[in-house]
Amino acid sequence: MTPSVNDEELARTTPLDQFDVSRPELYLREGLHPYFKRLRDEDPVHYCKQSAYGPYWSVTRFEDCVAIDTNHKVFSSDASVGSFVLDDATLNPVVENGLFLPNFLGMDPPRHDIHRKVVSPAVAPENLERIEPLIRQRSQKVLDSLSIGETFNWVERVSIELTTMMLATLLDFNFEERRNLTRWSDVVTASPGDGVIESWEQREKELRQCEATFQKMFAERKAAPPKSDLISMMAHSPEMADITPEEFLGTVVLLIVGGNDTTRNSMSGSAMAAHLYPAEFEKVRSNQALIPSAVSETIRWQTPIAHMRRTALCDYEFRGKQIRKGDKVVMWYLSANRDERVIANPMAFIADRKNPRHHMSFGFGIHRCVGNRLAEMQVRVLWEEFFKRFSKIEVVGEVTRIPSCLIHGYTSIPVRLSK
């Protein structure tokens, strides 16, 4: 299927029982929205009988996603019964004794609450206030390195650079080797042939390198006095004393992906929004009190994590559909954030939207993203500093998106800046 495919036509004419909104090519060409709209309108709890990930239920309306996300007694995140993403390949399907990466996102209460509590102080309000000057200094440096009229890849020069520096700080990771964090984040969510890895064996090898690096850091932090970085917090936490090597790596991987992919693609999405909605961008530039609102709207409009998945713990009727024990149930946040029943004119970017933080991009309930305030702060500071230097951002070439139904983002956005 080529980028010239008419998804509006296909979404209208394809029988609903043939819908599979997990297909990576839909995300590569950003053709998924017509399919989600039809599902919201005609079959909001939809069963896909066959996909690359096996059969699954799609939940596509906002309020229904909230209902699933807050009912962990029926719809489980626990790794012992499934996964919190549609793709079950956190267990390497080819290499014997492949990596299994459990973490607190893949746990139900009470264990989830205990593990989450260990890392949450790193993003507490007082800590965010302490690190904001550092975020601002780095944003200034990155933006000062950009030239007026120069064409460059915003994803590489701005989004990746800023998020990776922040992640290295939170982990107290070797700053000169910080791009390893970006690489490992990409590898975790990759599949063979998607342009990131060539084989499951390669994925295994690279993640073992990640494991060895962080196990060494963990041992060093445990032997040293406690500090405020995430690895030291884990090493000195009594609640984590019984953590297995697999759980440790799984938690590290979650922190890397959560701190990297989400903020990175929100920063990239804001550049796309500024290009596609120049009048809204100018509205914010003229009234910078709107920046926090525009940041929340960016995160909704982009929705950097397209879905989360649960596993049914019992037979359960939901919205008239009979879900069976063991079924995969996917909450499509990307669709919920476009639900006309809850969000007015949802396809548009509206900088001064009323109640802009009412979205599903961070999830809902006990699994709501622990670093959501940090993500908002990083994007806010970026645009506060951007407006001091530039008046306009234009996309001047072909945008390349990630072929993934999980990470909704970009690998390349060629842009040009104006003074």
Protein Blocks (a to p, Z undefined) as FASTA:
>chain_A
ZZklcfklmmmmpcfklgcfkbmklmmnopmmmmmmmmmmmombccdfbdfkopadddfb
fklmmmmmmmmmlmccbfklmcfbfblklpcfkbghiacdddfklcccfklmmmmmmmmm
mmgfklmmmmmmmmmmmmmmmmmmpcehiacdfklmmmmmmmmmmmmmmnopafklmmmm
mmmmmmmmpcehilpambfklmmmmmmmmmmmmmmmmmmmmmpccdfbfklmmmmpmklm
mpcfklmmmmmmmmmmmmmmmmmmmmmmmmmmmmmmmmlmmmmmmmmmlmmmmmmmmmmm
nomafbdcdddfbdcdeehiacdehiacdddfklmmmcfklmghklbccfklghkllcck
nogajllcfklmmmmmmmmmmmmmmmmmbcbdcdfbdcdddddfkbgcdfbdcddddZZ
